[in-house]
């Protein structure tokens, strides 16, 4: 749980890490088949697809935007607008491999942000964004998808909770 009182950077990093941990927790204890199960019809979302998407989003914001690194997508071709999906699960990709890829992207994100001011900016086609904005965007992204993960997991085996 994020600390109830802290400086802004600690709060942002703690909330982002909280949601990262929540996504991983929703996947614990399930077989690869269940992690690939779209359990909330008509949505095709799966827990593995959410982990893959999270890896793509981490890669986009902390490689492409933050350090202007031209890196390929991990699980899906880049869409025309530059955002990666990654939601589709290949039958031959084990969840542990997708999870390891996501964890590596999270570690890279932490490294890239270390030492950067929250006020530092990066240019995008629609304007400049600050490191602070990226953190806040990522918290919102994870919070939304953790809600999806909650529903999927509850439909799979009834597991609920924090």
Z-matrix of the N, CA and C atoms (Angstrom, degrees):
N
C 1 1.453
C 2 1.526 1 108.92
N 3 1.317 2 117.96 1 135.08
C 4 1.464 3 120.40 2 178.28
C 5 1.532 4 111.21 3 -62.38
N 6 1.317 5 116.50 4 149.90
C 7 1.464 6 119.12 5 -179.74
C 8 1.533 7 109.94 6 -66.06
N 9 1.348 8 117.06 7 141.54
C 10 1.460 9 119.62 8 -179.14
C 11 1.525 10 113.47 9 -73.22
N 12 1.321 11 117.47 10 -19.08
C 13 1.460 12 121.29 11 174.35
C 14 1.524 13 108.03 12 -137.89
N 15 1.299 14 115.64 13 128.87
C 16 1.470 15 121.50 14 179.75
C 17 1.524 16 107.94 15 -171.65
N 18 1.309 17 115.39 16 171.43
C 19 1.464 18 119.20 17 175.38
C 20 1.538 19 108.61 18 -72.17
N 21 1.310 20 115.34 19 166.40
C 22 1.468 21 120.85 20 -173.48
C 23 1.528 22 112.70 21 -58.62
N 24 1.307 23 117.61 22 -46.28
C 25 1.465 24 120.34 23 -177.92
C 26 1.527 25 111.02 24 -62.05
N 27 1.316 26 116.50 25 -44.85
C 28 1.459 27 120.28 26 178.62
C 29 1.527 28 110.13 27 -60.29
N 30 1.324 29 116.73 28 -42.61
C 31 1.475 30 120.64 29 178.08
C 32 1.528 31 110.87 30 -60.19
N 33 1.320 32 116.73 31 -49.49
C 34 1.467 33 120.12 32 -178.23
C 35 1.526 34 110.99 33 -61.48
N 36 1.323 35 116.56 34 -48.62
C 37 1.462 36 119.63 35 -179.24
C 38 1.523 37 111.16 36 -64.66
N 39 1.321 38 117.37 37 -37.77
C 40 1.465 39 120.78 38 -179.10
C 41 1.528 40 111.97 39 -68.16
N 42 1.325 41 116.77 40 -42.33
C 43 1.468 42 118.56 41 178.35
C 44 1.528 43 111.09 42 -66.64
N 45 1.318 44 117.02 43 -39.73
C 46 1.461 45 119.25 44 177.59
C 47 1.527 46 110.00 45 -63.03
N 48 1.311 47 117.44 46 -45.05
C 49 1.465 48 120.55 47 178.03
C 50 1.530 49 111.92 48 -64.78
N 51 1.324 50 117.76 49 -35.53
C 52 1.466 51 121.50 50 176.46
C 53 1.525 52 110.16 51 -58.57
N 54 1.318 53 117.27 52 -47.72
C 55 1.464 54 120.25 53 -178.82
C 56 1.522 55 111.90 54 -71.14
N 57 1.313 56 117.56 55 -35.16
C 58 1.464 57 119.84 56 173.98
C 59 1.532 58 109.83 57 -59.42
N 60 1.337 59 116.43 58 -46.79
C 61 1.467 60 120.89 59 -179.94
C 62 1.526 61 111.24 60 -65.05
N 63 1.327 62 116.96 61 -36.13
C 64 1.462 63 120.79 62 179.27
C 65 1.524 64 110.65 63 -63.68
N 66 1.321 65 117.18 64 -42.82
C 67 1.465 66 120.00 65 178.26
C 68 1.524 67 110.57 66 -60.87
N 69 1.317 68 116.75 67 -45.81
C 70 1.469 69 120.11 68 179.24
C 71 1.530 70 110.84 69 -62.37
N 72 1.311 71 117.02 70 -40.18
C 73 1.465 72 121.83 71 -179.74
C 74 1.523 73 111.49 72 -62.29
N 75 1.316 74 117.44 73 -38.33
C 76 1.468 75 120.75 74 -179.92
C 77 1.531 76 111.65 75 -63.47
N 78 1.316 77 116.77 76 -21.01
C 79 1.465 78 120.95 77 -177.22
C 80 1.523 79 113.26 78 -95.10
N 81 1.321 80 117.27 79 -12.77
C 82 1.467 81 120.71 80 -174.16
C 83 1.529 82 112.10 81 -65.05
N 84 1.335 83 114.32 82 139.36
C 85 1.453 84 120.86 83 171.70
C 86 1.511 85 115.93 84 81.69
N 87 1.312 86 118.45 85 7.16
C 88 1.464 87 121.10 86 179.96
C 89 1.521 88 110.62 87 -106.92
N 90 1.314 89 116.14 88 149.98
C 91 1.463 90 121.75 89 176.16
C 92 1.524 91 109.88 90 -72.65
N 93 1.326 92 116.12 91 162.80
C 94 1.472 93 120.07 92 176.39
C 95 1.525 94 110.82 93 -56.29
N 96 1.324 95 117.39 94 -39.82
C 97 1.470 96 119.96 95 179.64
C 98 1.524 97 111.62 96 -61.41
N 99 1.326 98 117.21 97 -44.36
C 100 1.463 99 120.00 98 179.78
C 101 1.520 100 111.57 99 -69.35
N 102 1.314 101 117.58 100 -33.23
C 103 1.458 102 120.47 101 177.45
C 104 1.528 103 111.96 102 -68.53
N 105 1.311 104 116.56 103 -17.81
C 106 1.474 105 122.71 104 177.36
C 107 1.523 106 111.76 105 -99.93
N 108 1.320 107 117.33 106 6.17
C 109 1.457 108 121.65 107 -175.69
C 110 1.524 109 111.10 108 -85.54
N 111 1.317 110 115.61 109 125.23
C 112 1.463 111 121.71 110 172.94
C 113 1.522 112 106.12 111 -86.55
N 114 1.321 113 116.84 112 99.13
C 115 1.461 114 122.20 113 -168.64
C 116 1.531 115 114.63 114 -100.51
N 117 1.337 116 117.44 115 -0.17
C 118 1.463 117 120.03 116 -177.99
C 119 1.532 118 108.72 117 -124.70
N 120 1.350 119 116.34 118 75.63
C 121 1.459 120 119.70 119 -177.91
C 122 1.534 121 111.12 120 -58.47
N 123 1.298 122 118.83 121 146.36
C 124 1.458 123 127.24 122 5.51
C 125 1.531 124 113.51 123 -90.08
N 126 1.332 125 117.81 124 7.96
C 127 1.463 126 121.06 125 -177.79
C 128 1.526 127 111.28 126 -66.32
N 129 1.333 128 117.04 127 136.66
C 130 1.465 129 120.75 128 175.47
C 131 1.535 130 113.27 129 -86.96
N 132 1.345 131 117.85 130 5.04
C 133 1.463 132 120.79 131 -177.15
C 134 1.525 133 111.86 132 -63.28
N 135 1.333 134 114.74 133 140.46
C 136 1.458 135 122.42 134 175.41
C 137 1.524 136 108.20 135 -129.17
N 138 1.313 137 116.34 136 162.65
C 139 1.465 138 119.38 137 176.87
C 140 1.523 139 111.01 138 -63.81
N 141 1.322 140 117.37 139 -42.18
C 142 1.467 141 118.97 140 178.01
C 143 1.521 142 110.37 141 -63.72
N 144 1.309 143 117.13 142 -40.88
C 145 1.459 144 120.42 143 177.84
C 146 1.521 145 111.94 144 -60.54
N 147 1.338 146 117.33 145 -37.73
C 148 1.463 147 120.64 146 177.77
C 149 1.527 148 111.32 147 -66.60
N 150 1.335 149 117.20 148 -39.40
C 151 1.469 150 120.43 149 177.32
C 152 1.525 151 109.97 150 -65.31
N 153 1.314 152 116.83 151 -43.33
C 154 1.473 153 120.34 152 178.44
C 155 1.528 154 110.23 153 -62.29
N 156 1.345 155 116.62 154 -43.51
C 157 1.457 156 120.55 155 178.85
C 158 1.528 157 110.96 156 -62.06
N 159 1.338 158 116.40 157 -41.64
C 160 1.461 159 120.09 158 178.61
C 161 1.531 160 110.84 159 -60.62
N 162 1.321 161 116.79 160 -39.30
C 163 1.469 162 120.20 161 176.83
C 164 1.526 163 110.50 162 -62.90
N 165 1.328 164 116.81 163 -42.37
C 166 1.471 165 120.59 164 179.04
C 167 1.528 166 110.99 165 -63.84
N 168 1.330 167 116.90 166 -41.29
C 169 1.465 168 120.69 167 -179.25
C 170 1.527 169 110.59 168 -67.32
N 171 1.330 170 116.79 169 -42.92
C 172 1.469 171 120.32 170 175.57
C 173 1.532 172 109.51 171 -56.88
N 174 1.324 173 115.80 172 -46.54
C 175 1.465 174 120.91 173 -178.50
C 176 1.520 175 110.83 174 -61.82
N 177 1.319 176 116.60 175 -42.90
C 178 1.457 177 119.93 176 -178.08
C 179 1.530 178 111.38 177 -62.73
N 180 1.336 179 117.19 178 -52.53
C 181 1.459 180 119.60 179 -173.73
C 182 1.521 181 114.05 180 -76.85
N 183 1.324 182 118.36 181 -34.36
C 184 1.456 183 119.93 182 -174.19
C 185 1.524 184 114.06 183 -99.78
N 186 1.318 185 117.82 184 -10.91
C 187 1.476 186 120.60 185 172.22
C 188 1.529 187 109.13 186 -106.81
N 189 1.332 188 115.46 187 -61.37
C 190 1.471 189 119.82 188 -172.35
C 191 1.519 190 112.50 189 -68.88
N 192 1.321 191 117.12 190 -48.01
C 193 1.462 192 119.88 191 -175.63
C 194 1.527 193 111.13 192 -82.64
N 195 1.319 194 117.76 193 -54.03
C 196 1.454 195 120.86 194 -172.51
C 197 1.521 196 113.70 195 -65.48
N 198 1.342 197 117.66 196 -42.22
C 199 1.463 198 119.02 197 -177.87
C 200 1.528 199 113.35 198 -117.98
N 201 1.331 200 116.66 199 10.64
C 202 1.470 201 122.49 200 176.52
C 203 1.530 202 111.78 201 53.46
N 204 1.308 203 115.75 202 44.16
C 205 1.461 204 122.33 203 -179.53
C 206 1.528 205 108.92 204 -98.11
N 207 1.302 206 117.06 205 127.43
C 208 1.462 207 121.64 206 179.63
C 209 1.529 208 108.92 207 -87.43
N 210 1.317 209 115.73 208 92.47
C 211 1.469 210 121.29 209 -177.83
C 212 1.518 211 109.40 210 -114.11
N 213 1.325 212 116.98 211 147.19
C 214 1.459 213 119.42 212 178.85
C 215 1.524 214 111.29 213 -73.85
N 216 1.297 215 114.85 214 162.26
C 217 1.458 216 120.46 215 174.50
C 218 1.519 217 109.09 216 -67.35
N 219 1.310 218 114.48 217 156.93
C 220 1.454 219 120.99 218 -178.21
C 221 1.528 220 112.69 219 -89.43
N 222 1.321 221 116.60 220 -44.14
C 223 1.457 222 121.27 221 -172.01
C 224 1.521 223 114.11 222 -124.41
N 225 1.320 224 117.45 223 -13.10
C 226 1.460 225 119.77 224 -174.25
C 227 1.518 226 110.20 225 -148.88
N 228 1.323 227 116.39 226 151.65
C 229 1.467 228 118.11 227 174.77
C 230 1.524 229 109.90 228 -62.92
N 231 1.326 230 117.04 229 144.82
C 232 1.466 231 119.58 230 177.49
C 233 1.506 232 109.26 231 -66.41
N 234 1.307 233 113.89 232 136.56
C 235 1.460 234 119.60 233 177.53
C 236 1.520 235 109.30 234 -77.30
N 237 1.317 236 115.85 235 164.65
C 238 1.456 237 120.91 236 -176.23
C 239 1.527 238 112.30 237 -57.64
N 240 1.340 239 118.39 238 -32.44
C 241 1.460 240 120.35 239 -178.18
C 242 1.519 241 112.98 240 -84.52
N 243 1.346 242 117.53 241 2.51
C 244 1.459 243 120.68 242 176.65
C 245 1.514 244 114.26 243 91.32
N 246 1.317 245 118.00 244 -9.52
C 247 1.460 246 120.54 245 178.40
C 248 1.513 247 110.12 246 -88.76
N 249 1.309 248 115.98 247 142.48
C 250 1.451 249 121.01 248 179.53
C 251 1.508 250 110.12 249 -100.15
N 252 1.317 251 115.06 250 141.95
C 253 1.451 252 120.06 251 175.25
C 254 1.513 253 109.98 252 -86.00
N 255 1.327 254 115.47 253 -78.37
C 256 1.441 255 120.71 254 -178.46
C 257 1.508 256 114.02 255 78.56
N 258 1.322 257 117.51 256 1.85
C 259 1.459 258 120.85 257 -176.44
C 260 1.526 259 113.63 258 -70.52
N 261 1.324 260 117.76 259 -30.70
C 262 1.465 261 120.59 260 -177.61
C 263 1.516 262 110.57 261 -72.11
N 264 1.324 263 114.89 262 132.26
C 265 1.459 264 120.94 263 -177.06
C 266 1.517 265 109.76 264 -103.29
N 267 1.321 266 115.11 265 125.96
C 268 1.458 267 121.13 266 175.66
C 269 1.525 268 108.73 267 -80.00
N 270 1.322 269 116.38 268 139.89
C 271 1.453 270 121.24 269 -179.42
C 272 1.512 271 114.21 270 -62.11
N 273 1.329 272 117.19 271 -22.62
C 274 1.463 273 118.89 272 -176.36
C 275 1.533 274 113.56 273 -99.19
N 276 1.324 275 118.66 274 4.43
C 277 1.450 276 121.41 275 179.64
C 278 1.528 277 109.61 276 -98.40
N 279 1.313 278 116.75 277 114.51
C 280 1.457 279 121.16 278 178.21
C 281 1.530 280 109.28 279 -70.38
N 282 1.319 281 115.43 280 146.58
C 283 1.461 282 120.11 281 178.72
C 284 1.523 283 111.03 282 -58.15
N 285 1.319 284 117.69 283 -41.26
C 286 1.470 285 120.54 284 -178.91
C 287 1.524 286 111.33 285 -58.04
N 288 1.332 287 117.50 286 -34.06
C 289 1.465 288 120.73 287 177.40
C 290 1.529 289 110.86 288 -70.67
N 291 1.332 290 116.15 289 -42.30
C 292 1.470 291 119.79 290 177.13
C 293 1.524 292 110.17 291 -63.44
N 294 1.334 293 116.87 292 -41.61
C 295 1.459 294 121.58 293 179.75
C 296 1.530 295 111.00 294 -64.47
N 297 1.307 296 117.22 295 -42.48
C 298 1.470 297 121.17 296 178.76
C 299 1.528 298 110.69 297 -63.13
N 300 1.321 299 116.90 298 -40.08
C 301 1.465 300 120.98 299 177.93
C 302 1.521 301 110.05 300 -63.17
N 303 1.328 302 116.17 301 -45.42
C 304 1.470 303 120.45 302 178.53
C 305 1.530 304 110.63 303 -60.80
N 306 1.326 305 117.45 304 -46.40
C 307 1.469 306 120.87 305 179.56
C 308 1.527 307 111.57 306 -60.17
N 309 1.321 308 116.87 307 -37.09
C 310 1.470 309 120.55 308 177.77
C 311 1.528 310 110.46 309 -66.17
N 312 1.320 311 117.20 310 -38.52
C 313 1.470 312 120.54 311 177.93
C 314 1.526 313 110.89 312 -67.42
N 315 1.317 314 117.36 313 -38.29
C 316 1.470 315 120.88 314 177.22
C 317 1.531 316 109.66 315 -63.37
N 318 1.318 317 117.13 316 -45.07
C 319 1.468 318 120.83 317 178.79
C 320 1.531 319 110.61 318 -61.33
N 321 1.325 320 116.89 319 -41.97
C 322 1.470 321 120.50 320 178.47
C 323 1.526 322 110.67 321 -64.02
N 324 1.323 323 117.10 322 -38.89
C 325 1.472 324 120.77 323 178.36
C 326 1.517 325 110.58 324 -61.97
N 327 1.310 326 116.75 325 -44.39
C 328 1.473 327 120.05 326 179.31
C 329 1.528 328 110.64 327 -61.13
N 330 1.327 329 116.61 328 -43.35
C 331 1.473 330 120.66 329 178.92
C 332 1.519 331 111.48 330 -61.39
N 333 1.330 332 116.28 331 -44.21
C 334 1.464 333 120.31 332 -175.85
C 335 1.531 334 112.05 333 -68.09
N 336 1.321 335 117.26 334 -28.73
C 337 1.464 336 120.64 335 -178.66
C 338 1.521 337 112.99 336 -86.84
N 339 1.305 338 116.58 337 -22.03
C 340 1.465 339 120.15 338 -177.99
C 341 1.529 340 109.65 339 -57.13
N 342 1.288 341 115.40 340 127.79
C 343 1.458 342 119.73 341 177.24
C 344 1.511 343 115.57 342 84.83
N 345 1.332 344 118.09 343 -8.27
C 346 1.462 345 119.75 344 178.18
C 347 1.519 346 109.92 345 -86.05
N 348 1.295 347 115.74 346 140.49
C 349 1.457 348 120.97 347 174.46
C 350 1.524 349 109.07 348 -71.39
N 351 1.320 350 116.87 349 145.38
C 352 1.466 351 120.30 350 175.30
C 353 1.526 352 111.17 351 -62.77
N 354 1.316 353 117.14 352 -21.60
C 355 1.469 354 121.40 353 -178.44
C 356 1.523 355 113.57 354 -87.74
N 357 1.328 356 117.46 355 -9.46
C 358 1.469 357 119.45 356 177.48
C 359 1.523 358 109.10 357 -60.19
N 360 1.330 359 115.90 358 143.92
C 361 1.463 360 119.46 359 -177.76
C 362 1.519 361 111.76 360 -120.40
N 363 1.309 362 113.67 361 157.73
C 364 1.454 363 123.21 362 174.34
C 365 1.521 364 107.36 363 -131.20
N 366 1.318 365 115.76 364 146.38
C 367 1.462 366 120.46 365 -177.91
C 368 1.515 367 111.31 366 -90.18
N 369 1.302 368 114.18 367 137.63
C 370 1.460 369 122.84 368 173.29
C 371 1.521 370 107.74 369 -128.24
N 372 1.324 371 117.80 370 164.70
C 373 1.471 372 119.10 371 179.87
C 374 1.529 373 113.40 372 -55.28
N 375 1.328 374 118.43 373 -31.22
C 376 1.468 375 120.83 374 -178.57
C 377 1.525 376 112.65 375 -92.39
N 378 1.338 377 118.07 376 -0.13
C 379 1.453 378 121.67 377 178.70
C 380 1.514 379 111.58 378 135.07
N 381 1.316 380 115.14 379 -175.60
C 382 1.459 381 120.52 380 -178.28
C 383 1.522 382 110.86 381 -84.90
N 384 1.330 383 115.18 382 146.94
C 385 1.461 384 121.29 383 173.53
C 386 1.524 385 107.43 384 -127.30
N 387 1.327 386 115.46 385 146.54
C 388 1.460 387 120.27 386 178.61
C 389 1.523 388 109.73 387 -93.34
N 390 1.312 389 115.80 388 164.49
C 391 1.460 390 120.88 389 174.07
C 392 1.529 391 108.58 390 -58.86
N 393 1.325 392 117.02 391 -38.70
C 394 1.464 393 122.01 392 176.64
C 395 1.537 394 110.15 393 -56.77
N 396 1.332 395 116.22 394 -47.07
C 397 1.467 396 121.14 395 179.86
C 398 1.527 397 110.42 396 -60.48
N 399 1.329 398 117.17 397 -42.41
C 400 1.465 399 120.90 398 179.36
C 401 1.529 400 110.27 399 -61.45
N 402 1.320 401 117.03 400 -45.90
C 403 1.462 402 119.80 401 176.79
C 404 1.535 403 110.94 402 -57.77
N 405 1.312 404 116.63 403 -47.80
C 406 1.463 405 119.71 404 -178.11
C 407 1.524 406 111.09 405 -64.34
N 408 1.307 407 116.61 406 -39.76
C 409 1.466 408 120.56 407 176.87
C 410 1.529 409 110.63 408 -61.60
N 411 1.317 410 116.78 409 -44.76
C 412 1.461 411 120.86 410 -179.30
C 413 1.523 412 111.58 411 -64.86
N 414 1.323 413 118.19 412 -38.27
C 415 1.462 414 121.27 413 176.58
C 416 1.527 415 109.43 414 -61.34
N 417 1.321 416 117.55 415 -45.37
C 418 1.464 417 120.93 416 178.78
C 419 1.527 418 111.19 417 -64.06
N 420 1.312 419 116.95 418 -41.28
C 421 1.470 420 121.94 419 179.06
C 422 1.530 421 110.55 420 -59.92
N 423 1.316 422 115.76 421 -49.76
C 424 1.463 423 119.46 422 179.97
C 425 1.520 424 111.94 423 -66.55
N 426 1.328 425 118.01 424 -40.95
C 427 1.464 426 120.36 425 -179.26
C 428 1.529 427 110.22 426 -59.56
N 429 1.319 428 116.46 427 -44.18
C 430 1.466 429 121.04 428 178.88
C 431 1.527 430 110.40 429 -60.89
N 432 1.322 431 116.41 430 -46.99
C 433 1.464 432 119.26 431 -176.66
C 434 1.526 433 112.80 432 -75.90
N 435 1.326 434 117.63 433 -25.47
C 436 1.469 435 118.58 434 173.16
C 437 1.529 436 110.02 435 -67.02
N 438 1.321 437 117.15 436 -33.70
C 439 1.469 438 120.07 437 173.53
C 440 1.521 439 110.92 438 -62.12
N 441 1.328 440 116.23 439 -42.82
C 442 1.473 441 119.53 440 175.58
C 443 1.522 442 110.10 441 -60.90
N 444 1.335 443 116.12 442 -45.44
C 445 1.464 444 120.47 443 -178.76
C 446 1.530 445 111.21 444 -61.90
N 447 1.334 446 117.10 445 -38.24
C 448 1.462 447 120.78 446 176.84
C 449 1.532 448 110.90 447 -57.73
N 450 1.321 449 116.12 448 -47.73
C 451 1.465 450 120.18 449 -178.83
C 452 1.524 451 111.97 450 -65.14
N 453 1.324 452 115.97 451 -43.56
C 454 1.467 453 119.70 452 -179.50
C 455 1.519 454 109.88 453 -62.11
N 456 1.319 455 117.04 454 -48.60
C 457 1.468 456 120.60 455 -177.47
C 458 1.533 457 110.77 456 -63.42
N 459 1.312 458 117.32 457 -41.76
C 460 1.470 459 119.35 458 179.08
C 461 1.522 460 111.29 459 -62.17
N 462 1.316 461 116.97 460 -38.66
C 463 1.468 462 120.07 461 178.71
C 464 1.528 463 111.90 462 -70.54
N 465 1.329 464 117.49 463 -30.48
C 466 1.451 465 120.88 464 -179.58
C 467 1.528 466 111.80 465 -71.36
N 468 1.348 467 116.69 466 -51.70
C 469 1.473 468 117.46 467 -174.12
C 470 1.522 469 114.27 468 -141.17
N 471 1.333 470 117.45 469 10.24
C 472 1.448 471 120.35 470 177.28
C 473 1.519 472 115.02 471 83.97
N 474 1.333 473 117.96 472 -1.22
C 475 1.464 474 121.14 473 -178.70
C 476 1.522 475 110.06 474 -68.86
N 477 1.327 476 115.40 475 129.42
C 478 1.464 477 121.58 476 176.56
C 479 1.516 478 107.97 477 -134.82
N 480 1.308 479 116.18 478 172.68
C 481 1.463 480 120.32 479 174.21
C 482 1.504 481 113.62 480 116.62
N 483 1.302 482 114.60 481 -179.60
C 484 1.451 483 121.56 482 -174.80
C 485 1.507 484 112.06 483 -77.37
